[in-house]
Amino acid sequence: MTKFQAEIDVMPKKEILDPQGKAVTGSMKNLGLAEIQNVRIGKHITLEVEAESAETAHAKVDQACKNLLANLIMESYTFTVKQIA
């Protein structure tokens, strides 16, 4: 078995309202940073997985994202997997 590390980004879908991002966008103006707009806030997740191959690790991470880490109705996700041991 080989150990892999996954870096996962989960973000609200573009058509979904992001109240947290909207609040941060508004705060940027108060800080004199009005040039910064359309802030979207999501989650960054790292995890390790033991698998026989990179393809198997990729499939396991994808399954974890679909079944637990992302709400597919409101969020999308991307990830990378790299071997660490």
One Martini backbone bead per residue (centre of mass of N, CA, C, O) as a GRO file, in nm:
protein
   85
    1MET     BB    1   0.099   0.035   0.019
    2THR     BB    2   0.014   0.371  -0.050
    3LYS     BB    3   0.064   0.711   0.015
    4PHE     BB    4  -0.174   0.982   0.001
    5GLN     BB    5  -0.245   1.323  -0.094
    6ALA     BB    6  -0.517   1.547  -0.050
    7GLU     BB    7  -0.649   1.837  -0.228
    8ILE     BB    8  -0.945   2.018  -0.135
    9ASP     BB    9  -1.205   2.204  -0.310
   10VAL     BB   10  -1.490   2.380  -0.178
   11MET     BB   11  -1.759   2.535  -0.359
   12PRO     BB   12  -1.983   2.741  -0.443
   13LYS     BB   13  -2.197   2.777  -0.663
   14LYS     BB   14  -2.249   3.038  -0.875
   15GLU     BB   15  -2.580   3.031  -0.834
   16ILE     BB   16  -2.506   3.063  -0.535
   17LEU     BB   17  -2.542   3.215  -0.255
   18ASP     BB   18  -2.276   3.409  -0.068
   19PRO     BB   19  -2.288   3.559   0.230
   20GLN     BB   20  -1.993   3.557   0.321
   21GLY     BB   21  -1.872   3.683   0.065
   22LYS     BB   22  -2.046   3.940   0.071
   23ALA     BB   23  -1.939   4.048   0.342
   24VAL     BB   24  -1.642   4.067   0.255
   25THR     BB   25  -1.682   4.255   0.019
   26GLY     BB   26  -1.792   4.489   0.195
   27SER     BB   27  -1.531   4.511   0.376
   28MET     BB   28  -1.333   4.603   0.161
   29LYS     BB   29  -1.438   4.892   0.140
   30ASN     BB   30  -1.368   4.968   0.444
   31LEU     BB   31  -1.045   4.908   0.367
   32GLY     BB   32  -0.989   5.027   0.070
   33LEU     BB   33  -1.084   4.755  -0.131
   34ALA     BB   34  -1.290   4.796  -0.387
   35GLU     BB   35  -1.143   4.614  -0.609
   36ILE     BB   36  -1.261   4.390  -0.440
   37GLN     BB   37  -1.461   4.123  -0.577
   38ASN     BB   38  -1.647   3.848  -0.562
   39VAL     BB   39  -1.646   3.683  -0.305
   40ARG     BB   40  -1.556   3.341  -0.230
   41ILE     BB   41  -1.645   3.086   0.010
   42GLY     BB   42  -1.478   2.796   0.132
   43LYS     BB   43  -1.310   2.479   0.128
   44HIS     BB   44  -1.017   2.322   0.275
   45ILE     BB   45  -0.892   1.987   0.219
   46THR     BB   46  -0.703   1.742   0.394
   47LEU     BB   47  -0.575   1.409   0.305
   48GLU     BB   48  -0.522   1.063   0.371
   49VAL     BB   49  -0.439   0.773   0.158
   50GLU     BB   50  -0.457   0.428   0.115
   51ALA     BB   51  -0.314   0.273  -0.182
   52GLU     BB   52  -0.222   0.095  -0.476
   53SER     BB   53  -0.303   0.365  -0.638
   54ALA     BB   54  -0.374   0.661  -0.782
   55GLU     BB   55  -0.651   0.576  -0.894
   56THR     BB   56  -0.767   0.473  -0.626
   57ALA     BB   57  -0.730   0.732  -0.466
   58HIS     BB   58  -0.904   0.907  -0.648
   59ALA     BB   59  -1.167   0.745  -0.609
   60LYS     BB   60  -1.186   0.780  -0.300
   61VAL     BB   61  -1.197   1.090  -0.295
   62ASP     BB   62  -1.443   1.121  -0.475
   63GLN     BB   63  -1.634   0.968  -0.287
   64ALA     BB   64  -1.601   1.154  -0.040
   65CYS     BB   65  -1.709   1.406  -0.176
   66LYS     BB   66  -1.992   1.298  -0.268
   67ASN     BB   67  -2.078   1.171   0.035
   68LEU     BB   68  -1.951   1.428   0.241
   69LEU     BB   69  -1.777   1.702   0.166
   70ALA     BB   70  -2.011   1.760  -0.047
   71ASN     BB   71  -2.282   1.957  -0.164
   72LEU     BB   72  -2.404   1.902  -0.480
   73ILE     BB   73  -2.631   2.120  -0.486
   74MET     BB   74  -2.421   2.376  -0.382
   75GLU     BB   75  -2.148   2.224  -0.464
   76SER     BB   76  -1.810   2.216  -0.561
   77TYR     BB   77  -1.518   2.017  -0.678
   78THR     BB   78  -1.162   1.985  -0.621
   79PHE     BB   79  -0.859   1.777  -0.691
   80THR     BB   80  -0.556   1.640  -0.555
   81VAL     BB   81  -0.307   1.375  -0.603
   82LYS     BB   82  -0.030   1.259  -0.396
   83GLN     BB   83   0.257   1.110  -0.331
   84ILE     BB   84   0.426   1.039   0.004
   85ALA     BB   85   0.516   0.693   0.030
   0.00000   0.00000   0.00000
